[in-house]
Amino acid sequence: MLNPLDAPDAVTAVAEPLEELLDETIFVSFIYLFHVVPVAGTTPGHDSMKGLAQAVYDAGASGHQVGSVALFESPQAWRDVFRRQVTEGIMSPAARHSGPTLASPADIRRAGELADGVADLIEAHLGPIRSCGDVDGPHTGYIWWRNLLLVTSDWATILHFGICD
């Protein structure tokens, strides 16, 4: 397994081609991990997930207070959500500016492959995701965004992706 604390920088580097592909819309996309924090001693459940999300935010300088965490039933749901958002959401013709920047089927397929690569890299650094969910918070300046709490046996982080004008 790769060093978990290196995951944010690694994801930023690997996500760059996906961001560039998504940036061909009229928007600018951002994909990154917040800090990685140890899980140490927490038990699964809604309260511990909210506490882990808060610990991730507190590890940075966001100052955001977590209001809620909506847990997913499947630990792998985050992969489907991430892939679907970059292929069917941001890359869909309805979300793109009309004209020559419309996504081709090859662009959409490539976006899915790149999203899978980002997800694989996250698990290569942190280990298999054991639980996950949507987290509210910080989204200043974003048109659309999503924060996914990812928790392994040892680590927790938040995968952020969104678009700005």
C-alpha positions, 0 to 999 in steps of 0.5 A: 500500500502507498503512503496514505498521507501522500494521497491528496497530492497524488490525487491532485496530480492524477485528476489533472487530465480529468479536470482538463477534459471536464474543463472543455465545458463552459465551467472549470472543474476541481477534483481533490482530496481534503486531508487524510486523518486516522480513524483510530478507535471510532465505530461505524455509525452515523455519529462517528461518520459525522465526527470523522468528516469534522476531523477531516475539515479540522485538519485543514483550515476550512473552519467548516462545521459539518451539519450532516453526513448521508451514508451510502448503503454500499461501501463502493457507492462512492465510485459509482457516484463519482463516475456517474457525475463526471460522465452523465453529469458534467460531461452530458450535453445538457450540462455543456455549452452548445457548440463545438465543445459538446462531448463525444462518446469517446470523451465521455468514455475517457472521463469514466476511465479517468474517474476510475483511475482516480478512485483506484489511486485513492484505494491504493493509498488508503486501502479499501473503502469500508463506508462512505457518504455525502457530506455537506460543506464548504462550497463557496463559489461553486455552481455545483459540488459534491463532497464524499466522505471515504473511510477505510479501516485506518483512514478517512478523507473527503473527495471533493469535486465540483464546478465553478464559473 
